[in-house]
Amino acid sequence: MNKISKFFVVLLVVIIAFANVNWNTENASAAPAKTYENLYNEAKKHIGKSYTWGGNGPSTFDCSGYTKYVFQNGIGFSIPRTSGGQYSASTKISRSQAKKGDLVFFDYGSGIAHVGIYIGNNQMINAQDNGVMIDNLNNSFWSKYIVGFGRMTNLEEATKGKETLYAKNDLYILKSGNWNSGTAFTLTKGSAAVIDFDRVQNGFVHVKSGTQEGWYSGAMDPYWSETKVVNDKKGKKWLYAKNDLYILKSGNWSSGSSFTLKKYYAALVDFDRTQNGFVHVQVGEQEGWYSGAIEPYWYEEKPNTESKGKMTLYAKNDLYILKTGDWNSQSAFTLKANTPAVVDFGRTQNGFVYVKSGTQEGWYSGAMEPYWSETKLASEKKGKKWLYAKNDLFILKSGDWNSESSFTLKKYYAALVDFDRTQNGFVHVQVGEQEGWYSGAIDPYWYEEKPNVRTLYAKNDLYILKNGDWSSQVVFTVKANTSAIVDFERTQNGFVYVKVGNQEGWYSGAIDPYWLTENPNVNLKGKKTLYAKNDLHILKSGSWDGELSFTLKAYYAAIVDFDRTQNGFVHIQVGNQEGWYSGAIDPYWYTVNPNAAYLCMKDVIFRDAPQWGTGQAGSRKQGEQVNVVSKENGWLKVSLSGDIGYLPDDGQHLQKK
């Protein structure tokens, strides 16, 4: 063949090769984005599929076949076939650096032998002997063999995109991503909006509804629904005011008042006519705007309205009757507790009603409760009584709230209170040579009997201070459930004197929530077998700073010796292990065995959470015994040699021993 012939042959081969190339780039499938979402979506498709050694998918997998398949099909990234190869090819990272989508590797004693995909929260998704499932890395099996984490590739941040969502309630959409920003518009309950989760300002996301747009909190719950919300606040309704309501001139909290709708009066409320979440309110020719919520402002049915017109009523407590219907008005007179007055509910000023007692007249709040009684009250406030202050009380120089303080009556101190000697509703108070005036009500200021203030028992460990000052140093600790002498008559800045043996100091003067008045340890004598409610760290000595002696696992038993104590700690023994722990039963110990013995009716696998699709906590063979701790939402909570597992409470897996 001559040179020219050879040239044409080569040229023909090249032409044929080019002719077989697919130049249609529009039809070429693009590689999936390298995001964790794509990787995880592919991984979870295969949950429940079986395990086969050497399985490459998609119907059955081994561990590394599964990870290779998921990476290839989820994000278009190829990784080695074996777990050892994947380990060698990965960038090694610490557990604290691990991100979702990294690989986690295990060694059973002869090199890398298992691999899974880390999905966060100490969990992995993997193909193991029981198939493809999610497992907890902290359970007793996996935690024993874990080697470390490796990163095959850096995954891209996924875009969340736009979603059409529906407002669960009226939402105020702001002009910018700032809580102090003005309102751009109100998205009414049930209305749809396009939420752009990739367009954010300070945690606010962009919201668009028609031509209106603005910003709202980025949280889905409790504001948005993915499905259409039925708006049950449509149309006009006749509603009745639960209290005097200030109807505004416009749909804005800073708007001036248009008129006052009196308690129990009816108004026509139009839920379809709104301004910034306010609804239109009309009473005759008067109209305005009020909050769109029915609760707690409106009755939907007509209430009992016997308080209309004039009524003779009795003051439940001393009432300050004002000169005009305005809270800033001066007092016209004081209507003493249990004194009658004619109250004219038909004569009002700004929600106040006209009150007349003898020749005195003025205005008071229009509400019946809690100020007035229709019947005369039995008078219990006559004469002199020794009473005890519930808290420190500032006794005034005269019967006037603006008066200076005469003296302070300390909490639990006694005073002689003269209910027949009054000034403007204040009663006379005397302690020795000190005297003054205080509010005439017994509740919530006074005890009628001397409170128990001596031997008390700490509800929890209490830090006793060197002085009556919160910034003072701690001098000792009263251990939970141990007693102390508390002297409420010896005080510093509201702190009371506390003594335990030869230790002394100061603590807050309140009994609740710090002290018990009865001994909680009355039955805590001798040795008892108790059961740990949670894992308990038993210390080497009776001190919170003591070193750890051993850990008593949740639901395990121990011999607790309440007669052998150190600084409020009691002695603990489990076999040849011993140490010290807090002396309180609650919230640390069960007094009865919480474990109920059951037998496995067949081979069972326990989950690490009470729901399907979670990781494996452990397994037991048919006939093996387990201890059921409790029942939770149709699942049995089971103690598994120090770990906790869950099994459906369906009667098909366990039977009581």
Summary of the structure (lengths in Angstrom):
residues: 657
radius of gyration: 38.0
end to end distance: 94.3
largest distance: 139.2
contacts: 1911
relative contact order: 0.05
helix: 8%
strand: 47%
